[in-house]
Amino acid sequence: MIGDEASRSGEDEWESVLAAFDRYLEAERGRSPATVRAYRTDLALLGEHTRRMGRAVPGGIDLSVLRSWLAGMRSRGASPATMSRRASAARTFTGWAARRGLLPTDVGARLETPRRPRSLPRVLQAEQAAAVLTELPPGAGPVHLRDRVVIEVLYGSALRVSELCGLDLDDVDTSRRLLRVIGKGDRERRVPYGIPAQRAMETWLADGRPDLVVADSGPALLLGARGHRLDPRTARRAVHEALSSTPGVPDLAPHGLRHSAATHMLEHGADLRSIQELLGHATLSTTQLYTHVTAERLRVSYERAHPRA
């Protein structure tokens, strides 16, 4: 009984620590609710592993605990991407815990991140993207009009689906064709949109949104069938339906349209700095992935076309 009470007390203390860490991530690091939940899930697993080793949490966490936690994941077949994410979560936590006095030192500072293979994103060919946009269903109902905006803006402005769904009416500068976008880490940027997206948006605002708006729609630019802010899952479904209705086009998620837009811009002469600004990447190294995509395409074209390839 005493052991059970001590165990419950330890779990309650760990929950209290994680709640404080959640507040830090939200208030000081500006992390999204989804990111905070991911950290909480990963650190709950770390807490369970620490207790299984007979250590108190958080004070018993040290480098040996962290290494054995990752080794256990590897033995159970966890992917390098999963291990890299969890190692990053552990390092962020131990740095915070050391500053708060919950750990004597930042024990995660010496934790090496498992190497994460960098795979090239799947993208549409430029002609495939054009075919998708040309062959969008011509329906005139509000949902069809909204879905056209979804496809045009995701590809035309290379937004993340969460950024698209977070747009408000006053985020649209129609005179300059600019969108005010709040991206990762609450970073704000201005993103242009093209003439086809402008036409789709004007039609949606005039003939689509008024049919869906309800008392609590608020300022959301895009609405779901019940009049609330468009859910990212609904936007993803619209993308899958649009791509599946176009023959010969691979089925990609909304992020595939974002990757495609960046790749096509680079292929047509845009510089990396401009693409970085468009995508809202914090560092240029993230944007440089697209140079690998285009290099891969060049290699494929070379091998198909050059007589001495």
Disulfide bonds with the S-S distance in Angstrom:
none
